[in-house]
Every structure is written in C-alpha cells, then in structure tokens.
C-alpha cells in the first residue's frame, strides 16, 4: 500500500471518513479517548488470515492444557512448582477460590491474542481472556461493512459471537474498567436488539447483590482488582453457593502472562509435546516469542539460562543495545499488568535504566513475578490516515497489532472479528493511542 505521502482528499474518501464519524455513538466508544480515522479498513492477506484462524483452536487447546497442568500440579509431583509459581502474591482465599471443583473444567469463552505483525509472520505478546475492545470491534465492523467492505467476521460477527458464547449474560464492569463502559453499552444494546432480550450493563456500586441471584454474569474486571470491587466478598460467596455464575471463571492463575514463559520452559518441554497436537505445538512455537520467568534462583555452577548464555540475571545488565532487544513485563495480580503498564523494552533504555528494571523485577519475584520475552520488531506498512487539520489523506508509515477475537462454542472457536491497532512506525509499544488508527480487517494486500 504505497499511496503518496500527501494527496488531496477524494470525495469518496471524504464521504467514508464522514460516515465513520457520523456513525460514532454520542458518547464515543471509550471515556475520554479518541483515535485517528481512516477511510479504509486494514487488509490482511489470505495466508495470514488462515494462520489467524488456525490460532483460534491452537490457543483454546493451549488454554485447556494450562488449566490441566495447574490443577495437576497442586497434587504434587515433578511439576508442583508450576502452581507454586503461579500462586505467588495471591491471597490464600483467592487461591482456594481458583481451585474450587465447581468450575475446575470451566474456561473463558473468549480469547484474544495480541499479535504483532512482523517481517516473518505473527508474534503473540499476550493471550487475553478478559479483553477490551469487543464493542469497538463490533461497531467498526458494522460501520465499515455498511460502506460495502467485506469485513472479516461480517457486519455482526462480534455481536453474534458474544450472544452465542454468553447467552443471557449481564455485564458487570468495575471502576478500574470504567473507561470501557461506552463500548459495553453499545454491545448490550446490539445484543438486546438481536435477541429481543433485556441484558443489563451493571456497576458493582449500583447493585444489590441479591438481585443477581440465579443470573449469569460476564465479569469485566481482573481478579487482582476484586478487593476494590463493591460487594466483592458477597459476590464471590454467591458464586461458590451456585447462586450466580461468573464468566470468565474465577481462576486467577489463568490471568497470568507467565504461561507464555512456561510454554518455553525446558522442564515442561515433554509436557507440552504430550499434551498438544503436533499442529498446535508447531503453530504456537512459531508465534510465541521465546520467554523466560525472571526467577532469581541460583543456577548450578555449570548451568546457564537457555538462549541467553548467562549464568546469572546480573550478567544481563552488561548487555549491549542489540542484546537488549528484550521485553520485561509484570505477569499479573497487579494494577500494572494490563495495557502497556509494567512493560519495559530493553533497547529503549539506557544501561543504567536497564539495570534498574532488572533489579526491580528480581525483587518483585516473591509477590509479582516478571517474564522476559524476545522483542520481535513489527514490520513497517503504509495505511491511509485522515489528517483532520489539513483535510488530507496521508499514507502513514505504520506498525500494526492485530487482535482477533475467538468466541468459544463448546469445543470450537468462532472468529468474531479482527481489530487492527495501526500506530506510527516510530512507536514500539503497539497499544491504542491518540495518534493511532483503530480499524476492522478485510482480506487484501498491504
């Protein structure tokens, strides 16, 4: 996509931009957040789409295997360290809650990997089972489809996917997640229009917990934030008494990023090879960047951390800029574990800053473990962006994060849509920002 750097805006492009703008709900899709507009959805080719579709069943299989590994590890044996690691820093009551036999086999019903579009394919930076952006992606799909674009997932793929995976669920959204309330309001409205139902968007401070008796609730807040959720203890007690059903299930160990590092653990290599199909194993190895748990344990004298060639994490402080193409991020159970919070990119830091974040991560291990990942550079593509001030279309050099939403129906996944976050090429953290475009995806060449 090699449009000139600046061109006079065509009538057709202007009409499309205005159509997107006019379709925006009065209160927007997020509180106090905006993004750049584009007349065009983001194109991905058929080969990439096939890989994204295959990742649906692969990530579901991986999630099931993670759940089984944790539950088996609490029984002891050679992998007992897995649950001990994932339980670090969590209150005993929350650990007990996650192990409740009532929901031992229950898994999240929506999976969203964050995929960086690289020169060689895709790189999974996170697997989110409590994702934001569902309403936004649904609205974008509907809006661009109305202009004639053949959106991946269709014009209502997100709404229909949520409807099937979460039948009759009300949505409960906490203060921490309140920025997402406009998109959730849009989603609830579309669900009720589709189903002729009476779903509700609820806030913990505006409910009487007893009013939820006998209901299904989509929980739109992380379990680490439960202590700040009004009526939290009562809601959890109701769940354990079968009086209310929460989805995603109340399993804090599944909300940890550490699973991406455990996937590469030499001690678990045989486990993954036996638990996953060869096809799923190969695809995940292609897409999950090599990762480590930043565990300050002392290694035996002649051992070293795999692929790093170091005996101690302290040696990593001396890495040069190229060697520091690594990402440090907090795993979970922390207010810094979502969005771009708690994420440090090694080669963006000075030697002094890099040393400091290593020390902080190691000191944090007893309560909030960190993981270390290879940094995979996003490829540069060009996509047209509407410049409000100049009333022109600019072909912006960009890097892209793709977020497919897989809705789980029984043993299968359904791709509801793909959200592209298209950021300026000088950005390394590919999250939503004021100078980014948020777009649905179509099949095409970029």
N, C-alpha and C positions, 0 to 999 in steps of 0.2 A: 504494500500500500504506500505508494510514493507520490502523494499529492505535493504540489508546490508548497513552499513554506507559508506563503500567504496568497490568498485569492479572493476576489470579490465573491461575496456570498450569493449563491444562485437562489432564485425564487423558490425552487423545490426544497433546497436545503433549509432556507429560512422558514418555510412553512412547516417542515418537520421539527425544527427546533421549537417553534412556537407551539406546535401540537404537544410536544413533550411537556413544555412549560405549563400550558393550559390544563393538561391532564393531572397535574400535581394537586393532591388534596390541599385544602385550605391551610391546614396545619403542617404541611410538609410530610416527610416520612420519618424524620428524626427531630428531636428537640434541639434547636439552636445549631443545626448542622446543614451545610449545603455542599454541592459539588458542581463541577463543570458539566455542561451539556454537550452532546454530540448529535449530529443528525443521523448517525449510523450506529447500529449495534456492532458488537465486536465479533469478527469472523474467526472461526477455528476450522481447520481442515478435517476431512473425513477420518484420516489416520489418527489424529489427536482425539477426535470425538470417540472413536472406537476404544481408545485406551481409557478415556474418562468413563465410558460406560462400563468397561471391564472392572474399573476400580470400585464400582459400586458393590459387586459381590465379593471382591477381594477384601475391602475394608470391613464389610459385615462379617466375613469369616474371621478376620483378624480380631475384631472386637469380641466375638464369641470365644475365641481362643484365649484372649486376655482374661476374660471373665472366668473361664475354666481354670486357667493357670493360677489366678489369685486364690480361688476357692480351694483348689487342691493344696496350695502352699500353706494354708492355715492349718492343715492337718499335719504339717511337719515334713520330714524327708529332705532330699537334697536341694529342693527349691524353696525351703521355708524362708529363705532370705528375701524372696520376692515380696511377700505380704509384709514382712518387717520393714522393708524399704518403702513400700507404698503407703504404709500407715504412719510414717514419721510425721510428727507435729499435729496429728489429728486427735481431738478429744476422744476418750475411751467410749463415750456414748455414741459418737458418730461412727467409730469403727464397728461397734456392736450392731448399729443400725444397718450398715452396709452388708453385714453378714447374715441378716435375717433370712431365714429359709423361705419366708413368704414370697420373696422376689428373687430367689437365688438364680433362677434361669432367665429372669426378665432383663431385657436390654433396651437401650434407647432406640427409638423408632425413626429418628432422622440422623443422618451422618453427613457432615460437611468437612471434607478435607480442604485445607488451604494449599493450593497448587501454584508454585511459581513456574511460569513458562520460561524454560531455559533454552540454551542453544541445542541441547541434546534431547529434550523432552520435558518431563514434569518432575518437580521436586516437592514432596509433601513436607511442609513446615509444621503442620498441626492437624490433628483429627479432632474435630469439634462435634460433640453430640448434644450441645445446647446452643445452637448457632443463632446469632442475629442475622438480619438480612432477608428473612423469609418473606415478609411483607413487601420489602423493597424489590426483591427479585420478581415476585408475583406482579407487582404494579408495573415494573419495567417491561416484563413480558407482555402484559396486556396492552400497554401503551404503544410499543413498537410493532406488535402484531396488528394493531388497529391501523397502522400505516402501511401494512402489506408485507411486513417482514416475517419470514418463516422461522420463528423463534424456537430454539432447542427447548423441548418440554411443552411447546404450544402456548397459546394465549392464556391458559388457565392451569398449566401443569403444576404450579406451586400450590394453588388453592385445592385442586383435586387430590394432589398427593397428601397434603395435610389432612384433608377430610377423610381419606381412607385410612391413614395411619393413626389418626387421633379422633375417632368418631365420638361426637358428643362431648368433647373435652372443652371445659372452660380454660382460659389462660390466666395464670396468676403471675403478676410481674412486680418485682420488688423495687425499692427506691434505687438500688445500685444499678438496675437495668432500665430505669425510667426513661432514659433518652430514646429507647426503642418503642415507647408506647404508641406514637403515631402510626408506625408501620403495623403494629399489632392490632390497633383499632381498624385499620384498613383490612387486614386479614380476617378479623372476626366479622366485619360487615360483609365481605365477599363470601365467607363460609355460610352465613345465615341466608344470604340471597340464593346461594347454590342449593342449600339443603332445606330451606324453609324452616330453619331452626331458630333457637334462641340462645346461642352461645354468648358467654359474657367475658369481657376483659376485666379482671379483678385486681385490686391492690390489697395487700395484706392489712393495711391500716383502715380499710373501708369495709371490712367484712366481719361478720360474726362467724367464727369457725364452725359452729353447729349448723350453719346454713349450707355447708359443704358436704354434710352427711349424705352418703350414697352417690357422690358425684365423681367424675373423672376430671383430673386437673393436669393441664400441661404446665410444668414448673419452669418458668423462665427466669431462673436465677441460679447461681452456682451454690453448691452446698457449703463452701467455705464462708458464705455470707449469711448462713442460716441464723447465726446469733443476732444479726441485725434485722431480721425479718419479724415484723409484728406477729404475735401469736405463734411464733415458730415452734416452741416446745409442744403446744397443744396440737398443732397441725401434724407434727411428727408422731405424736401419741395416737392420733386418729388414724394415721396411715398404718401403724402397727396393729391397730384393732380392726383393720379392714373397713373402716368407716369412710375412708376417702382413698382413691387410687391416684398416685402421682406418676407421671411420666415426664422426663426420664426417671428411671428408678433411683431410689435413694442410696446410691453406691458411690461414695467419694473416691474410691480407688480407680473408678473408670474415668474420672475427671482429671487425671494426671497426664501430663505430657511425657513423663518418664517412659511410657510404653514404647515410644519411638527409639529410645536408647536401649531398652530391654530387647527389642527386636534384633539388635546387633550384638548382644552380649554373647561372648564365646561360651559361657556357661549354659546358655539356653539354645545354642545352635541346633542341637539334636531335637530339642522340644519342638521348635518351630518346624523343623523338617518333617517331624512325625505328625504334627497337628494340622498343618496347612497343605493344601493340594500343591503339586509342583507348579501349576499355572499361577496360583495366587502367590506362592512364595517368590517366584521369579519376578512377577509384576511389582510386588512390594519391595523387593531388593532393588529394582530399577528406580523406584520412585521415592523411597525413604532415604534421606541422606544419612551417611554413617554418623552415628551418635554415640556419646558416652555419658554415663552417670558421673557427675563430678563428686566422687566419693573420696574423702581424704585418707582412706585406709592406706597403710604402709604395705608396699608390694614386697614379695620375696626378693632377695638380693639380685638375682639374675633375670627378673621379670620386667616387663615394660608394658605400658598402655598400648593396646593394639593400634597400628597405623599412625601412631604419633612418635614412636621411637624414644619415649622418655620414661624414666623410672619413677619420677615424682611430678606432680602437677606444678610444683615450684619451678621446674625447668621450663615450663611453658611460658613463663614470664619473659624469657630471653628470646622468644620467637621474633623473627623479623616480620616485616609487613606482609609478605607473601604467605608465610607460615601462619599468620594470624587471620587467615580467611576462614574464620570460625565464628559461630554464633553461640552466645551464652544466654540461657533463658531460665527463669524460675519455672518449676514444674507445675505446681498447683497449690491449693489451700492457702492462697494469698491474694490480697487485693491487687497485686502486681502481675497476676497470672493470666490476665486477659487483655485483648487489644495488643498494643505494642509496648505495654508497660513491662518492666523487668527484662527487656531484651537488649543485649549489647552485641555489637558487631565488632569483632576484634580488629580488623584492619582500618576501622574508622577511628580507633582510639590511639592515643599516644602510648608509648611504652609504660609510662607511669600510670596512666588511666587503666591500661590493660592489667597491670599487676594488681591494682586496687580491686578491680571487679573479680579477679580470680580469688583474692583473699576473702572478699565478701561472700562469694559463692561457697567456698570451702567452709567458712564459719557458719554459713546458713544450713549446712547439711543436716544437722540433727533435727531440725524442725521443718525446713523448706529446701529440699534438695534441688539442685540445678541440673540441667542437662546441657551438654556441649554438642553442637552439630557442625558438620561441614557446611560452609557457605557456598551455595550454588548460585552463580551470577545469573540474573534474569536477562534474557535476550532483549535487544532493542528492536521495537517495531514502531510503525508510524500509524497514527489514527487521527481522523479529523476532529478538531475541537472548536466549539463556537466561542469566539472572543467577544464577550459582551460589550466591552468598552469600544472596540474598533469595528464591531459589527462585521467581522470577517470569519472565515473558516481557516484555522491554522492546522497544518499537519504536524502534530506534536510527536516528537521522539519520546517513546514511552517504554516502560516496563510494566508487566501485567501479572496480576494474581487472579487465578481462576478458582471460583468456589462453586463446585457442583453440589446440589442438594439431593441426597438419596433418601427417599422415603421407604421405610421397611414395611413390607406387607408379607407377613408370615416368614417364609424362607427366601424371599426375593426382595430386590431393591428396585425402585422406580425412580428414574431421573426426572425430577420436577422442573429443573431449570439450572442454568449456569450463570453466575454473576461474575462479571469481569470488573476488577478494580484496575483502572488504567492510570498510572501515575507518571509524572515527568521522569525522564531517564536518569536524572541525577539523584533520584531517591533510592535508597537501599531497603528501607522498611516499606513494604508494599501494603500499606493499610489505607483505609479511606482518609482523605484529607481534602481541604478546600480547593486545592489545585488539581485534584484527580477527577477522572470521569468514572461514573458508575453505570455499567451497561449490561444488557442481556446479551446472550450469544446466539449466533447463527452459524450455519455451515458456510465456509468460504475460505478464500486465501488471504493471508495477511502479509 
